[in-house]
Amino acid sequence: MVEAGSHMCPEFTQRNRWRHGRRFWMPFMLKAASCSVNFGTLVAYLIKFINLVGDHQYRQQTSPFQSLRVLLPDGSYVPYPKPRALETHEIPGVVEDYRRAAINAIRAGFDGVEIHGAHGYLIDQFLKDGINDRTDEYGGSIDNRCKFLMQVVQAVVSALGADRVGIRISPAIDHLDAMDSDPVGLGLAVIERLNKFQLNNGSQLAYLHVQLITAYVEAESGRPGSEDEVALLMRTWRNVYQGTFIFSGGFTRELGMQAVANGDADLVSYGRLFLSNPDLVLRFKLNAPLNKYNRKTFYTQDPVIGYTDYPFLQESRSRI
Ligand SMILES: Cc1cc2nc3c(=O)[nH]c(=O)nc-3n(C[C@H](O)[C@H](O)[C@H](O)COP(=O)(O)O)c2cc1C
């Protein structure tokens, strides 16, 4: 199980925002960890640095997106500010924030962390040539674009040990304009570097978690992928990575079992089905019917509706 959280900027002071890189978010993390470990689940904390998606420190005041609005937790709207590039000298501080956030996650009771290098979050913006327009040592060549990810991996692994660190990437997803001209090549480039890192480090990362195309488009946005494209990506990346491989995106119970049985994945992860079925594992074991998710309650501010109000199997049966 992975709990997601946002790794925010140091000086950001807006109410209702968290900065667990600096331990301010610890109470929430403790609660999330304790809720989950009671079920005997291995829990990883997904560390992401929001930047493009929502962090105001890294935005300029004036924006070409003035007509777009951002919904704040209190229900009000603010204009969408224009993001700015991190200065080269700021990057070591951000890498250090990842390291600190990872240490805090373990202190809060998580078993490990997943470094979020997918879905248009900060690391993905460095990786993709369609969005990384930097002219310093972090932009241009594929080696340069992978540098930030690898520095974060190095920093987090040095703090926790490799076996507590997973990594999520989505080379073929173009959510939030984070697209690459060669997704297969980008995935391979990241994987080659992770393989080399593991070899030099003498130990394996917990896993590599890759999001496939089709389902992300259903859940979020972007370009739809064909079945052939998805199969090609799965086999190409899976065959090269030397370690535990997780795929996510559009898996049903049957498709998940098939992917593992075929050797296309070691593990499969579930998003929407997990959200709408609090006892998904039990339902899969029993091959029981599943609750249908309600797309209208995705990404809403209510802490209950659409998040913790889906019925357990027993409740569903007693309602029939
Ligand atoms: C309500 C909801 C919230 C999500 N939040 C995030 C998020 O914060 N970060 C992220 O990278 N993906 C997020 N996702 C995407 C999921 O991690 C997953 O990639 C997606 O749902 C596809 O997997 P699935 O087909 O099993 O649902 C979210 C999905 C849903 C439905």
The ligand as a Tripos MOL2 file, in Angstrom:
@<TRIPOS>MOLECULE
LIG
   31    33     1     0     0
SMALL
NO_CHARGES

@<TRIPOS>ATOM
      1 C1         -9.0110    9.7980   -6.7310 C.3       1 LIG1
      2 C2         -7.6710    9.5450   -7.3310 C.ar      1 LIG1
      3 C3         -6.5600   10.2280   -6.8300 C.ar      1 LIG1
      4 C4         -5.2990   10.0230   -7.3980 C.ar      1 LIG1
      5 N1         -4.2500   10.7250   -6.8910 N.ar      1 LIG1
      6 C5         -3.0510   10.5930   -7.4800 C.ar      1 LIG1
      7 C6         -1.9620   11.3550   -7.0050 C.ar      1 LIG1
      8 O1         -2.0630   12.1260   -6.0650 O.2       1 LIG1
      9 N2         -0.7800   11.1930   -7.6190 N.ar      1 LIG1
     10 C7         -0.6310   10.3300   -8.6620 C.ar      1 LIG1
     11 O2          0.4540   10.2400   -9.2070 O.2       1 LIG1
     12 N3         -1.6400    9.5670   -9.1200 N.ar      1 LIG1
     13 C8         -2.8440    9.6940   -8.5610 C.ar      1 LIG1
     14 N4         -3.8880    8.9630   -9.0460 N.ar      1 LIG1
     15 C9         -3.6780    8.0200  -10.1700 C.3       1 LIG1
     16 C10        -3.4780    6.6060   -9.6310 C.3       1 LIG1
     17 O3         -2.2730    6.5430   -8.8880 O.3       1 LIG1
     18 C11        -3.4020    5.5810  -10.7680 C.3       1 LIG1
     19 O4         -2.2540    5.8750  -11.5470 O.3       1 LIG1
     20 C12        -4.6230    5.6240  -11.6640 C.3       1 LIG1
     21 O5         -5.8010    5.5950  -10.8820 O.3       1 LIG1
     22 C13        -4.6230    4.4490  -12.6510 C.3       1 LIG1
     23 O6         -4.6700    3.2120  -11.9810 O.3       1 LIG1
     24 P1         -6.0530    2.3810  -11.9330 P.3       1 LIG1
     25 O7         -6.3990    2.0630  -13.3650 O.co2     1 LIG1
     26 O8         -5.7660    1.1340  -11.1230 O.co2     1 LIG1
     27 O9         -7.0660    3.2610  -11.3080 O.co2     1 LIG1
     28 C14        -5.1530    9.1180   -8.4930 C.ar      1 LIG1
     29 C15        -6.2590    8.4280   -8.9710 C.ar      1 LIG1
     30 C16        -7.5090    8.6450   -8.4100 C.ar      1 LIG1
     31 C17        -8.6900    7.8790   -8.9700 C.3       1 LIG1
@<TRIPOS>BOND
     1     1     2 1
     2     2     3 ar
     3     2    30 ar
     4     3     4 ar
     5     4     5 ar
     6     4    28 ar
     7     5     6 ar
     8     6     7 ar
     9     6    13 1
    10     7     8 2
    11     7     9 ar
    12     9    10 ar
    13    10    11 2
    14    10    12 ar
    15    12    13 ar
    16    13    14 ar
    17    14    15 1
    18    14    28 ar
    19    15    16 1
    20    16    17 1
    21    16    18 1
    22    18    19 1
    23    18    20 1
    24    20    21 1
    25    20    22 1
    26    22    23 1
    27    23    24 1
    28    24    25 2
    29    24    26 1
    30    24    27 1
    31    28    29 ar
    32    29    30 ar
    33    30    31 1
@<TRIPOS>SUBSTRUCTURE
     1 LIG1         1 GROUP 0 **** ****
